[in-house]
Amino acid sequence: MEWIVTNGNGIVCSKDELAARREFIGMITGVSPSRWHIIVKDINNRFYYKCNTIDDINGLFITGHVGEVWEICRSPSIGKFDFVVANTCIWEEGYEKQILSELMYARQDIILWYAKQVVSLESGLALRKTNELENKGMFGFPTSKSERILFKNRKKGFMNALKVAFDKVSAIYIA
């Protein structure tokens, strides 16, 4: 499995947080992850952190802002994965379905798991579905609601915990 964390504002604030996130990955998978390495992933020269767990799971887990997740999901190599986990905001209604549609161009049977959202009131009185990272628990880095649920259910096995902690995005779109 591959794990990507973007360097976007508020995602990774220090080396200690990055180390704590790596430890968290080990705890939820039961597998010691590789060291983080830096990859350049888009035309804007943004870099991301990536590590791997050597297991029988063929997925990609992305933590980042929705635009960064979108860019990663547009990568030609995305089709090699059975599923993608988007630990990010929806921000605009239907955005998760747009990301799934993009993924399905690369692979028809790919599955998208999306972080559980909370509704927040933004400036201008706009309601948004967000995935706020908060310093709840003793993880050493800000976590999403879905990450905390994933941790709580880790003893069920990673895939079973994932199904509880994240929402599977349906390809069916109702207008």
DAKA-V633513 format. One record per residue. N is the residue number from 1. NEAR is the number of other ideal C-beta (glycine too) atoms within 12 Angstrom. Layout:
# DAKA-V633513
N_NEAR, N_NEAR
This chain:
# DAKA-V633513
1_33, 2_35, 3_41, 4_44, 5_45, 6_37, 7_30, 8_29, 9_14, 10_25, 11_33, 12_31, 13_19, 14_15, 15_16, 16_14, 17_26, 18_30, 19_22, 20_26, 21_38, 22_32, 23_22, 24_33, 25_41, 26_26, 27_27, 28_39, 29_33, 30_21, 31_22, 32_16, 33_30, 34_20, 35_17, 36_27, 37_19, 38_19, 39_23, 40_18, 41_31, 42_23, 43_9, 44_14, 45_12, 46_24, 47_22, 48_34, 49_36, 50_33, 51_32, 52_27, 53_27, 54_16, 55_22, 56_14, 57_27, 58_23, 59_31, 60_40, 61_44, 62_44, 63_44, 64_39, 65_31, 66_32, 67_25, 68_35, 69_45, 70_32, 71_27, 72_42, 73_41, 74_23, 75_30, 76_14, 77_18, 78_33, 79_22, 80_18, 81_29, 82_25, 83_33, 84_45, 85_48, 86_49, 87_45, 88_44, 89_38, 90_32, 91_29, 92_20, 93_18, 94_19, 95_30, 96_37, 97_24, 98_27, 99_39, 100_35, 101_24, 102_28, 103_40, 104_22, 105_17, 106_25, 107_25, 108_13, 109_15, 110_30, 111_29, 112_42, 113_38, 114_40, 115_41, 116_30, 117_29, 118_19, 119_17, 120_18, 121_12, 122_15, 123_8, 124_7, 125_8, 126_14, 127_17, 128_22, 129_27, 130_27, 131_40, 132_28, 133_34, 134_19, 135_18, 136_18, 137_21, 138_13, 139_27, 140_22, 141_32, 142_28, 143_31, 144_40, 145_29, 146_35, 147_40, 148_31, 149_27, 150_37, 151_30, 152_20, 153_22, 154_25, 155_15, 156_18, 157_19, 158_33, 159_29, 160_17, 161_27, 162_37, 163_20, 164_25, 165_32, 166_38, 167_27, 168_24, 169_31, 170_17, 171_20, 172_11, 173_14, 174_8, 175_6
